[in-house]
Amino acid sequence: MVQSIVRDAVQIKMKLKSESPLISVYEFCYAAGLGLKISGMEEKAAEEIRDMEDFLKLKDKVKELLREDKNLDEYPQGERLKSLILGCRIRGEMSEDARALFDMGYQNK
């Protein structure tokens, strides 16, 4: 898997005017890492979320944390990022690639 393609896909979806949902665990993990970084979450706390084994629990936790976060609303395309995360309905499983993309998002690379 080419991680930069996943990153670019999420960045493009943040800029699109039309709805284009996250379509993979990888896209969600990148978006989640980015969203948690923008929200101001400490790295240690973000790592605990990233290390969760159950993707659905991770997804629910990220949604819970970002639902009311105002920092995303002030970030360029942050409202769109929040919408992508909160609207995500995919299911899947965590993997090392997914964790690497979470880290990539958190480090905003």
FIKEFI-493216 format. One record per residue: x, z, y of N, C-alpha, C in turn. Coordinates in pm, whole numbers, plus 50000, padded with zeros to 5 digits. Layout:
BEGIN
{{X; Z; Y}; {X; Z; Y}; {X; Z; Y}}
...
# end
This chain:
BEGIN
{{50084; 50000; 49882}; {50000; 50000; 50000}; {50088; 50000; 50124}}
{{50047; 49925; 50223}; {50119; 49919; 50349}; {50045; 50010; 50448}}
{{50108; 50123; 50477}; {50044; 50223; 50560}; {50014; 50173; 50701}}
{{50099; 50088; 50753}; {50078; 50040; 50890}; {49950; 49956; 50901}}
{{49909; 49892; 50792}; {49785; 49814; 50795}; {49665; 49908; 50809}}
{{49668; 50019; 50738}; {49559; 50118; 50748}; {49555; 50174; 50889}}
{{49672; 50211; 50942}; {49680; 50264; 51079}; {49622; 50163; 51178}}
{{49664; 50038; 51166}; {49617; 49934; 51257}; {49466; 49914; 51246}}
{{49414; 49920; 51124}; {49269; 49904; 51104}; {49192; 50013; 51178}}
{{49238; 50136; 51168}; {49169; 50246; 51237}; {49181; 50230; 51388}}
{{49299; 50194; 51436}; {49319; 50173; 51580}; {49227; 50063; 51633}}
{{49213; 49956; 51556}; {49124; 49846; 51597}; {48978; 49894; 51598}}
{{48938; 49968; 51495}; {48801; 50017; 51488}; {48769; 50111; 51602}}
{{48869; 50182; 51652}; {48848; 50271; 51767}; {48819; 50191; 51893}}
{{48867; 50067; 51900}; {48852; 49985; 52021}; {48734; 49889; 52017}}
{{48682; 49863; 51898}; {48570; 49769; 51885}; {48444; 49822; 51951}}
{{48370; 49733; 52012}; {48242; 49772; 52071}; {48133; 49783; 51965}}
{{48144; 49702; 51861}; {48044; 49707; 51754}; {48087; 49808; 51648}}
{{47990; 49858; 51575}; {48014; 49958; 51472}; {48092; 49895; 51356}}
{{48200; 49958; 51319}; {48280; 49915; 51205}; {48329; 50042; 51137}}
{{48261; 50088; 51034}; {48290; 50219; 50975}; {48422; 50225; 50899}}
{{48470; 50346; 50879}; {48586; 50368; 50794}; {48545; 50333; 50651}}
{{48632; 50263; 50580}; {48592; 50212; 50448}; {48677; 50263; 50332}}
{{48768; 50354; 50360}; {48851; 50404; 50250}; {48897; 50547; 50277}}
{{48938; 50613; 50173}; {48997; 50746; 50184}; {49118; 50739; 50277}}
{{49193; 50631; 50266}; {49314; 50616; 50347}; {49281; 50608; 50495}}
{{49181; 50526; 50530}; {49141; 50517; 50671}; {49091; 50652; 50721}}
{{49010; 50721; 50640}; {48959; 50850; 50683}; {49074; 50948; 50704}}
{{49169; 50951; 50614}; {49279; 51047; 50625}; {49364; 51021; 50749}}
{{49390; 50894; 50779}; {49464; 50864; 50902}; {49383; 50911; 51024}}
{{49256; 50876; 51027}; {49169; 50915; 51139}; {49160; 51067; 51151}}
{{49150; 51136; 51038}; {49140; 51282; 51039}; {49267; 51345; 51095}}
{{49382; 51297; 51052}; {49508; 51350; 51105}; {49517; 51329; 51254}}
{{49482; 51211; 51301}; {49485; 51180; 51444}; {49386; 51268; 51520}}
{{49265; 51279; 51467}; {49162; 51360; 51533}; {49202; 51507; 51544}}
{{49259; 51561; 51438}; {49300; 51702; 51441}; {49417; 51724; 51536}}
{{49507; 51627; 51546}; {49618; 51636; 51642}; {49564; 51638; 51785}}
{{49474; 51545; 51814}; {49415; 51537; 51948}; {49339; 51665; 51981}}
{{49275; 51723; 51881}; {49197; 51845; 51904}; {49286; 51965; 51936}}
{{49416; 51952; 51908}; {49508; 52061; 51936}; {49536; 52152; 51818}}
{{49497; 52110; 51699}; {49519; 52194; 51582}; {49668; 52211; 51555}}
{{49707; 52333; 51525}; {49846; 52363; 51491}; {49884; 52290; 51363}}
{{50011; 52255; 51352}; {50059; 52179; 51237}; {50036; 52250; 51105}}
{{50059; 52380; 51101}; {50041; 52458; 50977}; {49895; 52450; 50928}}
{{49801; 52465; 51020}; {49659; 52458; 50985}; {49622; 52317; 50938}}
{{49679; 52215; 51002}; {49652; 52077; 50962}; {49708; 52051; 50822}}
{{49824; 52107; 50792}; {49883; 52091; 50659}; {49794; 52152; 50551}}
{{49732; 52265; 50582}; {49642; 52328; 50484}; {49524; 52238; 50452}}
{{49472; 52171; 50554}; {49361; 52078; 50531}; {49411; 51958; 50453}}
{{49525; 51902; 50494}; {49582; 51786; 50425}; {49606; 51813; 50277}}
{{49642; 51933; 50244}; {49676; 51967; 50106}; {49555; 51997; 50018}}
{{49435; 51990; 50072}; {49315; 52012; 49991}; {49309; 51906; 49882}}
{{49272; 51946; 49762}; {49266; 51854; 49648}; {49137; 51772; 49645}}
{{49028; 51830; 49692}; {48896; 51766; 49686}; {48870; 51690; 49816}}
{{48863; 51557; 49807}; {48843; 51476; 49927}; {48714; 51511; 50000}}
{{48606; 51532; 49927}; {48478; 51562; 49993}; {48485; 51693; 50070}}
{{48555; 51792; 50017}; {48571; 51919; 50090}; {48659; 51899; 50213}}
{{48763; 51819; 50200}; {48848; 51788; 50314}; {48766; 51718; 50422}}
{{48689; 51619; 50381}; {48608; 51543; 50476}; {48508; 51634; 50548}}
{{48441; 51721; 50473}; {48346; 51814; 50533}; {48414; 51910; 50631}}
{{48533; 51957; 50596}; {48606; 52050; 50683}; {48646; 51982; 50812}}
{{48697; 51860; 50804}; {48738; 51785; 50923}; {48616; 51760; 51012}}
{{48506; 51719; 50952}; {48384; 51694; 51031}; {48338; 51822; 51100}}
{{48341; 51933; 51029}; {48300; 52061; 51086}; {48387; 52097; 51207}}
{{48516; 52077; 51195}; {48609; 52113; 51302}; {48597; 52021; 51424}}
{{48570; 51894; 51402}; {48570; 51799; 51513}; {48433; 51774; 51574}}
{{48328; 51818; 51507}; {48192; 51791; 51556}; {48173; 51835; 51701}}
{{48218; 51953; 51736}; {48197; 52007; 51871}; {48322; 52003; 51958}}
{{48428; 51940; 51910}; {48554; 51939; 51984}; {48544; 51852; 52109}}
{{48583; 51909; 52222}; {48574; 51837; 52350}; {48702; 51760; 52381}}
{{48813; 51795; 52318}; {48939; 51724; 52345}; {48929; 51577; 52306}}
{{48858; 51548; 52201}; {48841; 51409; 52159}; {48763; 51330; 52263}}
{{48668; 51394; 52329}; {48586; 51326; 52429}; {48669; 51282; 52550}}
{{48780; 51349; 52575}; {48864; 51319; 52691}; {48978; 51224; 52658}}
{{49003; 51199; 52531}; {49112; 51112; 52486}; {49064; 50966; 52489}}
{{49153; 50871; 52529}; {49111; 50730; 52526}; {49063; 50689; 52387}}
{{48947; 50638; 52376}; {48878; 50601; 52252}; {48853; 50720; 52160}}
{{48866; 50840; 52213}; {48845; 50961; 52133}; {48701; 50978; 52088}}
{{48607; 50940; 52174}; {48466; 50950; 52134}; {48438; 50856; 52017}}
{{48500; 50741; 52021}; {48482; 50645; 51911}; {48546; 50698; 51783}}
{{48664; 50758; 51795}; {48730; 50819; 51680}; {48642; 50926; 51619}}
{{48584; 51009; 51703}; {48495; 51114; 51655}; {48375; 51052; 51583}}
{{48319; 50948; 51638}; {48206; 50880; 51576}; {48244; 50822; 51439}}
{{48362; 50764; 51430}; {48408; 50710; 51301}; {48421; 50820; 51196}}
{{48477; 50933; 51237}; {48497; 51045; 51144}; {48364; 51105; 51103}}
{{48279; 51134; 51201}; {48151; 51200; 51171}; {48056; 51109; 51095}}
{{48069; 50979; 51112}; {47980; 50885; 51045}; {48029; 50840; 50908}}
{{48145; 50886; 50868}; {48204; 50842; 50742}; {48125; 50894; 50622}}
{{48091; 50802; 50531}; {48013; 50838; 50412}; {48086; 50805; 50282}}
{{48210; 50768; 50291}; {48282; 50728; 50170}; {48311; 50846; 50079}}
{{48331; 50814; 49955}; {48371; 50913; 49854}; {48501; 50863; 49794}}
{{48576; 50951; 49739}; {48701; 50910; 49677}; {48783; 51031; 49638}}
{{48908; 51006; 49612}; {48996; 51113; 49568}; {49122; 51113; 49653}}
{{49177; 51231; 49668}; {49301; 51246; 49742}; {49417; 51194; 49658}}
{{49520; 51147; 49726}; {49641; 51099; 49662}; {49758; 51126; 49757}}
{{49877; 51104; 49708}; {49994; 51121; 49795}; {49992; 51020; 49908}}
{{49944; 50899; 49883}; {49933; 50799; 49989}; {49834; 50845; 50097}}
{{49724; 50904; 50054}; {49625; 50953; 50150}; {49685; 51065; 50235}}
{{49761; 51153; 50173}; {49826; 51262; 50247}; {49930; 51207; 50345}}
{{50002; 51105; 50303}; {50101; 51043; 50391}; {50033; 50981; 50514}}
{{49916; 50922; 50494}; {49842; 50864; 50606}; {49785; 50972; 50697}}
{{49743; 51084; 50640}; {49700; 51198; 50722}; {49815; 51239; 50813}}
{{49935; 51255; 50753}; {50052; 51293; 50832}; {50085; 51188; 50940}}
{{50071; 51063; 50903}; {50097; 50954; 50999}; {50002; 50965; 51118}}
{{49875; 50994; 51091}; {49779; 51011; 51199}; {49810; 51134; 51282}}
{{49844; 51243; 51216}; {49874; 51367; 51288}; {49998; 51348; 51377}}
{{50094; 51272; 51328}; {50215; 51247; 51407}; {50194; 51132; 51506}}
{{50075; 51070; 51499}; {50034; 50962; 51589}; {50136; 50848; 51589}}
{{50169; 50804; 51469}; {50263; 50691; 51455}; {50188; 50567; 51413}}
# end
